[in-house]
Amino acid sequence: MSKVVERFLKYVSYDTQSDPNSKTVPTAMKEKILGAELAKELAEIGLENAKIDEFGYVYGWLSASEGCEHLEPIGLIAHMDTAPSTTGANVKPRIVHYEGGDIELGNGVVTRADYFDYLPRYVGQDLIVTDGATLLGADDKAGIAEIFTAMEYLIEHPEMKHGKICVCITPDEEVGQGADYFNIEEFGAEYAYTIDAGPLGELEYENFNAVKVDIVVTGVFVHPGMAKNKLKNAILIANELISMLPAAETPAHTENYEGYYHVSNISGNESSVKINMNVREFSTEKFNQMKQFLLNLGEYLNGVYGQDTIAIEMEDQFYNMKEKILPVMHIVERAKQAFLACDVEPNIIPARGGTDGARLSYEGLPCPNLSAGEKYAHGVHEFISIQSMEKMVEVVVALSKAQ
């Protein structure tokens, strides 16, 4: 078994699911358990100043080869947390040599090739899959394994010259907080790459603008037997609000540069309902229009059901990094050349999600996103190709070489 696979299988044994409702840093203290192990491993590999800080960020760097000290330091970033949408506890990965057709995961769950239509592209490859009860965690523990294995390779091959390489593994990326306490000055890179995109070859330097929306619907409850002209059912009003969202602008109906409204959670009763929603859009103008649309909905329903029925709070999470990458497109070209040097065709696409790099680009650290290799992340059908992981180690090594 290759080193990158060994590392990956070890990392997914740690439950590092982040918590969007937590006020702690990181949002789940269990993230620090893996973080401490990663800091220890970086030191054992031979990186300098390997440590985990008080916020759960793991840092370390590989000094420049002799004669390459003048080169701009580059950064490599991945995240340790897994998505809140599906449990990451007690992950039981399994390696399957894929010859086509459906994959029986276990627990009555089947990854059907006709539904998950990307699957047939992996015929002849070895896939790491779940047992149908958890996510896999390749997003983004595969990125960690690939970075660490590449750094170990560079140390074991001193003839391969490189500038200073700065490494950081972040917590809480999946809840939009991975850049909150990222210390760019201490990190020390002029620019960086997140290894956090999907299938092999993906290269992203533009992404959604994103806002987190929390809506509270306040009703008036009285006994149903005495409710005429008195009961104001918050559940039905919440349903009405959701039904007024554009039907075609959901994740299930959009692709490429199309934005969406995504209702991620709803809870409550007749008296009060909470709706959590994510709004995503590439165009800044359309992004602002979508936010205003929600505010207009709230105003309209307050006019129908009474003031203070609908309360909406919005928090911008990140913006399209393209504006910050365009002035430094040589870093995208460097990534393209690294892929090509490893016989991988770069697939430049917009990121239909967020990365730490989106936030960091706006904070002064330009940061495109490269493939980690996984597919169908955040759910039980997530899988990753071993061949993709091994190839990404080569790509990270090529990316790191002195230019």
ZAMARGU-4260 file (C-alpha; in steps of 0.2 Angstrom, whole numbers, plus 5000, padded with zeros to 4 digits):
<rodrens>
0) 5000/5000/5000 | 5007/5017/4995 | 5011/5030/5008 | 4998/5042/5003 | 4985/5029/5005
5) 4991/5024/5022 | 4991/5042/5028 | 4973/5044/5021 | 4966/5029/5029 | 4974/5034/5046
10) 4967/5052/5044 | 4949/5046/5041 | 4949/5036/5056 | 4948/5053/5066 | 4931/5061/5068
15) 4933/5079/5064 | 4916/5085/5059 | 4914/5104/5062 | 4899/5111/5070 | 4890/5126/5062
20) 4881/5130/5078 | 4896/5130/5089 | 4904/5146/5096 | 4921/5138/5101 | 4937/5139/5090
25) 4938/5127/5082 | 4920/5123/5082 | 4923/5105/5087 | 4937/5102/5099 | 4940/5084/5092
30) 4948/5093/5077 | 4962/5097/5088 | 4965/5078/5091 | 4969/5075/5073 | 4978/5092/5072
35) 4990/5087/5086 | 4994/5071/5076 | 4997/5081/5060 | 5009/5093/5069 | 5018/5078/5076
40) 5019/5070/5059 | 5025/5086/5050 | 5040/5087/5062 | 5044/5068/5060 | 5044/5071/5041
45) 5057/5085/5044 | 5047/5101/5042 | 5053/5116/5053 | 5043/5124/5066 | 5029/5111/5065
50) 5015/5115/5077 | 4997/5117/5081 | 4992/5134/5087 | 4978/5138/5100 | 4965/5139/5087
55) 4969/5122/5079 | 4979/5127/5064 | 4994/5116/5060 | 5009/5125/5052 | 5026/5120/5046
60) 5038/5124/5032 | 5051/5116/5022 | 5066/5127/5020 | 5072/5132/5002 | 5085/5121/4994
65) 5103/5128/4994 | 5104/5141/4980 | 5085/5143/4979 | 5083/5155/4994 | 5079/5169/4983
70) 5063/5161/4976 | 5046/5167/4982 | 5039/5155/4996 | 5024/5146/4990 | 5010/5138/5002
75) 5000/5122/5002 | 4984/5122/5011 | 4971/5108/5015 | 4958/5107/5029 | 4955/5093/5042
80) 4937/5095/5046 | 4923/5086/5037 | 4905/5092/5033 | 4891/5094/5045 | 4879/5086/5033
85) 4884/5068/5036 | 4892/5060/5051 | 4911/5057/5050 | 4912/5046/5065 | 4917/5028/5064
90) 4922/5029/5045 | 4924/5011/5038 | 4933/5014/5021 | 4934/4999/5009 | 4945/4998/4993
95) 4936/4992/4978 | 4944/4988/4961 | 4931/4995/4950 | 4926/4985/4934 | 4910/4995/4930
100) 4892/4994/4936 | 4885/4998/4953 | 4895/4997/4970 | 4886/4989/4985 | 4892/5000/4999
105) 4884/4991/5013 | 4870/4996/5025 | 4858/4994/5011 | 4866/5008/5001 | 4871/5006/4983
110) 4881/5019/4972 | 4872/5017/4956 | 4882/5020/4940 | 4866/5026/4931 | 4863/5039/4944
115) 4881/5044/4949 | 4886/5045/4931 | 4904/5051/4934 | 4907/5033/4941 | 4910/5024/4925
120) 4925/5036/4921 | 4934/5026/4935 | 4933/5008/4927 | 4950/4999/4930 | 4954/5010/4945
125) 4955/5006/4964 | 4942/5016/4973 | 4941/5020/4992 | 4923/5020/4996 | 4912/5021/5012
130) 4901/5007/5020 | 4885/5017/5017 | 4884/5024/5034 | 4896/5039/5034 | 4905/5051/5023
135) 4922/5046/5018 | 4932/5062/5022 | 4942/5063/5006 | 4936/5081/5007 | 4949/5086/5012
140) 4959/5072/5021 | 4965/5067/5004 | 4973/5084/5002 | 4982/5083/5018 | 4989/5065/5014
145) 4994/5071/4997 | 5003/5087/5003 | 5012/5077/5017 | 5018/5063/5006 | 5024/5076/4993
150) 5034/5085/5007 | 5042/5068/5012 | 5047/5065/4994 | 5055/5081/4993 | 5065/5079/5009
155) 5070/5061/5003 | 5076/5068/4986 | 5087/5083/4990 | 5092/5084/4972 | 5075/5090/4968
160) 5077/5109/4970 | 5063/5120/4977 | 5060/5136/4986 | 5053/5138/5003 | 5037/5128/5005
165) 5024/5133/5018 | 5011/5121/5024 | 4995/5124/5034 | 4981/5113/5038 | 4965/5122/5044
170) 4950/5118/5054 | 4932/5123/5051 | 4933/5126/5032 | 4917/5116/5030 | 4907/5129/5040
175) 4915/5144/5032 | 4927/5148/5046 | 4943/5140/5040 | 4952/5157/5037 | 4945/5166/5053
180) 4961/5164/5062 | 4974/5159/5048 | 4990/5169/5052 | 4996/5174/5035 | 5011/5183/5041
185) 5017/5168/5051 | 5012/5156/5037 | 5026/5166/5026 | 5020/5162/5008 | 5018/5175/4994
190) 5004/5164/4987 | 4997/5147/4990 | 4986/5133/4983 | 4972/5124/4992 | 4972/5105/4988
195) 4953/5104/4990 | 4945/5103/4973 | 4937/5087/4966 | 4942/5075/4952 | 4960/5074/4946
200) 4965/5089/4936 | 4952/5102/4942 | 4960/5119/4944 | 4949/5133/4951 | 4952/5152/4952
205) 4935/5159/4953 | 4921/5154/4965 | 4904/5159/4972 | 4900/5174/4982 | 4892/5167/4997
210) 4881/5172/5011 | 4874/5163/5026 | 4855/5167/5029 | 4846/5163/5046 | 4828/5166/5046
215) 4816/5166/5061 | 4797/5164/5058 | 4787/5169/5073 | 4770/5163/5075 | 4755/5163/5087
220) 4749/5147/5094 | 4733/5144/5103 | 4724/5127/5105 | 4718/5121/5088 | 4700/5119/5094
225) 4700/5138/5097 | 4711/5143/5084 | 4700/5152/5071 | 4707/5169/5067 | 4719/5167/5081
230) 4732/5154/5076 | 4747/5160/5066 | 4756/5144/5061 | 4775/5147/5059 | 4777/5130/5050
235) 4765/5135/5037 | 4772/5153/5035 | 4789/5145/5033 | 4783/5133/5020 | 4775/5148/5011
240) 4792/5157/5011 | 4802/5143/5005 | 4789/5140/4991 | 4792/5157/4985 | 4810/5154/4981
245) 4814/5153/4963 | 4810/5134/4959 | 4824/5133/4946 | 4838/5141/4957 | 4842/5126/4968
250) 4858/5116/4969 | 4848/5102/4960 | 4844/5112/4945 | 4860/5123/4942 | 4877/5120/4936
255) 4893/5130/4930 | 4890/5148/4933 | 4872/5147/4939 | 4869/5153/4957 | 4856/5145/4969
260) 4847/5146/4985 | 4850/5131/4996 | 4839/5128/5011 | 4850/5118/5022 | 4840/5116/5038
265) 4823/5119/5045 | 4817/5116/5063 | 4804/5122/5075 | 4785/5121/5078 | 4769/5131/5076
270) 4776/5145/5087 | 4793/5147/5080 | 4803/5140/5065 | 4821/5143/5061 | 4827/5141/5043
275) 4845/5140/5038 | 4850/5144/5020 | 4865/5147/5009 | 4865/5159/4994 | 4878/5157/4981
280) 4881/5167/4965 | 4897/5171/4954 | 4891/5188/4949 | 4892/5202/4962 | 4877/5211/4955
285) 4866/5196/4954 | 4872/5191/4972 | 4866/5207/4979 | 4850/5205/4970 | 4847/5188/4977
290) 4850/5195/4995 | 4838/5209/4992 | 4825/5197/4985 | 4825/5187/5002 | 4823/5204/5011
295) 4809/5208/5000 | 4801/5192/5003 | 4802/5195/5022 | 4795/5212/5020 | 4780/5205/5010
300) 4776/5191/5022 | 4777/5203/5037 | 4764/5214/5028 | 4753/5199/5026 | 4755/5191/5044
305) 4761/5206/5054 | 4777/5215/5058 | 4790/5204/5066 | 4784/5188/5059 | 4799/5186/5048
310) 4816/5191/5055 | 4831/5189/5043 | 4850/5189/5047 | 4863/5188/5034 | 4882/5186/5035
315) 4893/5186/5020 | 4905/5172/5020 | 4917/5174/5006 | 4918/5182/4989 | 4923/5177/4971
320) 4942/5176/4972 | 4944/5179/4953 | 4946/5198/4956 | 4962/5194/4967 | 4969/5181/4955
325) 4968/5190/4939 | 4983/5201/4943 | 4994/5186/4947 | 4989/5174/4934 | 5007/5167/4934
330) 5002/5156/4949 | 4988/5148/4939 | 5000/5145/4925 | 5012/5137/4937 | 4998/5125/4942
335) 4993/5121/4924 | 5011/5117/4920 | 5013/5105/4936 | 4998/5096/4930 | 5004/5094/4912
340) 5021/5089/4918 | 5013/5074/4926 | 5002/5070/4911 | 4986/5077/4918 | 4975/5088/4908
345) 4971/5103/4918 | 4952/5106/4919 | 4949/5124/4923 | 4932/5126/4930 | 4923/5138/4942
350) 4922/5132/4960 | 4904/5128/4965 | 4908/5130/4983 | 4920/5139/4994 | 4938/5136/4999
355) 4949/5144/5012 | 4958/5151/4997 | 4943/5162/4993 | 4944/5171/5010 | 4963/5171/5010
360) 4964/5179/4993 | 4954/5194/4999 | 4966/5195/5014 | 4982/5196/5004 | 4986/5178/5000
365) 4981/5173/4982 | 4976/5155/4983 | 4969/5145/4968 | 4961/5128/4972 | 4968/5111/4965
370) 4960/5094/4964 | 4962/5082/4979 | 4954/5069/4969 | 4937/5065/4978 | 4920/5064/4970
375) 4902/5066/4978 | 4909/5073/4994 | 4899/5077/5010 | 4888/5061/5008 | 4889/5042/5009
380) 4892/5040/4991 | 4909/5049/4992 | 4924/5040/4985 | 4941/5043/4979 | 4953/5035/4967
385) 4969/5028/4973 | 4977/5032/4957 | 4971/5050/4958 | 4979/5052/4975 | 4995/5045/4969
390) 4995/5056/4954 | 4991/5072/4965 | 5007/5068/4975 | 5017/5069/4959 | 5008/5085/4954
395) 5011/5093/4971 | 5030/5089/4969 | 5030/5096/4952 | 5021/5112/4958 | 5034/5114/4972
400) 5050/5112/4961 | 5060/5127/4958 | 5053/5138/4944
</rodrens>
